[in-house]
Amino acid sequence: MGGGPYDGGAPARRSPVGAASAGGFSADGRQPVSSPPPRGPIPWSLSARAGGDDARVGPALASALDDLAALLLRDPGAPADAFLASGVPWRCGLDPADALWAARMLLPLGTDLAAGTLRALARSQQDQGSPAGLLPGPVRASGPQLPPRSVGIEATLLFPAVLAEARRWGLSERDTEQLLPAAERCLTWLRSVAPSSGAAAHRPPGLSGYVPDPAPGGPYRCETQAHAHRAALLGADLLDEFGRPGADDWREWAAGLRERFRADFWVEDRSGGRPAAALTPDGAPLPQLGSAAAHLLDPGLSTAGQFAEPLLDKVRTETLARLLGSPAQDCGWGLRTLGGAEPGHNPFGHGGGAVRVLDTAVAVAGLFATGYEKEAGCLLHGTLDAAAHFGHRLPEMYAGIRRTEGGAPLPHPAACRPAATAAAAVVHLLAAVAGLRPDVPAGTVAIRPAGTAPLGALHLTGWRIAGEPFSVRVSRLGMGMVEEAAAGLQLGA
């Protein structure tokens, strides 16, 4: 997190492609970038548009794509590989976790950005010694209740999942196969820090199957276990597709994690319980609830247009959905990073109560996917309303103060704007409403829009699946119709 004020009503001045690299670092995180890298094409669809009944969606998407173009960087050692800087003005270089989150959320506009980001990060991984497979990254503050978290750990767990989902959206077999060894090294690291059986010497026996963040001493955060679970299941899909060994072992590891997590991370109370924010190094649960719990609803896109098995069971998913939709969590502009009734809540706290757009977008997509459309719709509208107040340009975060009639979201003095994850979140939100679920290797795409049609009629044109333009229309009754798609791509069930 950086520090410093920004004008909540005017966006940061648009910079040309590559300009955000000033003062940043190369993809290996070591060499300063002293001059703008070579220019190249924008690695996503330039014709992407959104329209329909809701007047907010078109300007929000257009502004998001403008912001993303301003943050685009290229690896000086491999100019064909593009990735996104985290944000202006505080984090103008490559943050591996933010870059992967943004690339993942932009997959509906093409896979080129994901491929470039993954290749750049794979090169940074290759010269790592011990622990083998871990992507480099700094630590970042995570609120008043927990110590700083490791960006490198988050990125290492994201890498296999982003590669697997990029394959579903149309990343070529050749590119996927080239990146698969790096994904396997990420999984090797995961196995080394969270063995499925036996006790690690530095932690209690019951915690040996969880991923500590930071390693090796923990704590054991709920969202980190969600990232690990998704990496294992989607990584298994990749191993199966390319005939690599270990897929069944990873599915077995994920099943063990689900069983342990449901027993250890659920804090019972009279209202039905809640997931713990983390387990301490000695195994005690921290019951504070914040937006990070939304990642438990994000299983990841698996094969045949299906989602991977969720970390929580159905009953607890319903309980978490209810909690995320409560006034303590949803301030009216999005999810608070720490609930309004929790000890230490501060509406301006980076991890202690401010609204983080990435977490809210993950929650919206997860709630739609699991059938909790009322809660998802409220968060969706709150986020789009906030974007309108910020000139349709979302900062990475803003104050989590309760929304009042006629009020506006308050800007956060340390927020980046433009910010890669906030801008990419607009694409993620619209794709979730339309219910896009492709499986290009299988030649199918499923369209399962939200039945409540929270934005009314919605029309997405110039998006990209299988490397070709894709357009879909959602009616006011929540019915989807594909208008343009790659030849040979069939509508899935």
Stockholm file with secondary structure:
# STOCKHOLM 1.0

chainA/1-493         MGGGPYDGGAPARRSPVGAASAGGFSADGRQPVSSPPPRGPIPWSLSARAGGDDARVGPALASALDDLAALLLRDPGAPADAFLASGVPWRCGLDPADALWAARMLLPLGTDLAAGTLRALARSQQDQGSPAGLLPGPVRASGPQLPPRSVGIEATLLFPAVLAEARRWGLSERDTEQLLPAAERCLTWLRSVAPSSGAAAHRPPGLSGYVPDPAPGGPYRCETQAHAHRAALLGADLLDEFGRPGADDWREWAAGLRERFRADFWVEDRSGGRPAAALTPDGAPLPQLGSAAAHLLDPGLSTAGQFAEPLLDKVRTETLARLLGSPAQDCGWGLRTLGGAEPGHNPFGHGGGAVRVLDTAVAVAGLFATGYEKEAGCLLHGTLDAAAHFGHRLPEMYAGIRRTEGGAPLPHPAACRPAATAAAAVVHLLAAVAGLRPDVPAGTVAIRPAGTAPLGALHLTGWRIAGEPFSVRVSRLGMGMVEEAAAGLQLGA
#=GR chainA/1-493 SS CCCCCCCTTSCCCCCCTTGGGTTCBCTTSCSBCCSCCCCCCCSSCTTCEEEESCTTHHHHHHHHHHHHHHTEEEETTEEEEEEECCBTTTBCSCCHHHHHHHHHHTGGGCSHHHHHHHHHHHHHHHTCCSSTTCCCCCEECCCSSSCCEEHHHHHHHHHHHHHHHHHHHTCCHHHHHHHHHHHHHHHHHHHHHSCSSSCCTTSCGGGTTSCCSSTTTCCEEHHHHHHHHHHHHHHHHHHHHTTCTTHHHHHHHHHHHHHHHHHHSEECCTTSCEECSEECTTSCEECCCCGGGGGGGCCCBCGGGCBCCCSSCHHHHHHHHHHHTSTTTBCSSSBBSSCTTSTTCCTTCTTTTCEEHHHHHHHHHHHHHTTCHHHHHHHHHHHHHHHHHTTTCCCSEECCCCCCTTCCCCBCTTCCSSBHHHHHHHHHHHHHHHTEEEEGGGTEEEECCCTTCTTSSEEEEEEEETTEEEEEEECTTSCEEEEECCTTCEECC
#=GC SS_cons         CCCCCCCTTSCCCCCCTTGGGTTCBCTTSCSBCCSCCCCCCCSSCTTCEEEESCTTHHHHHHHHHHHHHHTEEEETTEEEEEEECCBTTTBCSCCHHHHHHHHHHTGGGCSHHHHHHHHHHHHHHHTCCSSTTCCCCCEECCCSSSCCEEHHHHHHHHHHHHHHHHHHHTCCHHHHHHHHHHHHHHHHHHHHHSCSSSCCTTSCGGGTTSCCSSTTTCCEEHHHHHHHHHHHHHHHHHHHHTTCTTHHHHHHHHHHHHHHHHHHSEECCTTSCEECSEECTTSCEECCCCGGGGGGGCCCBCGGGCBCCCSSCHHHHHHHHHHHTSTTTBCSSSBBSSCTTSTTCCTTCTTTTCEEHHHHHHHHHHHHHTTCHHHHHHHHHHHHHHHHHTTTCCCSEECCCCCCTTCCCCBCTTCCSSBHHHHHHHHHHHHHHHTEEEEGGGTEEEECCCTTCTTSSEEEEEEEETTEEEEEEECTTSCEEEEECCTTCEECC
//
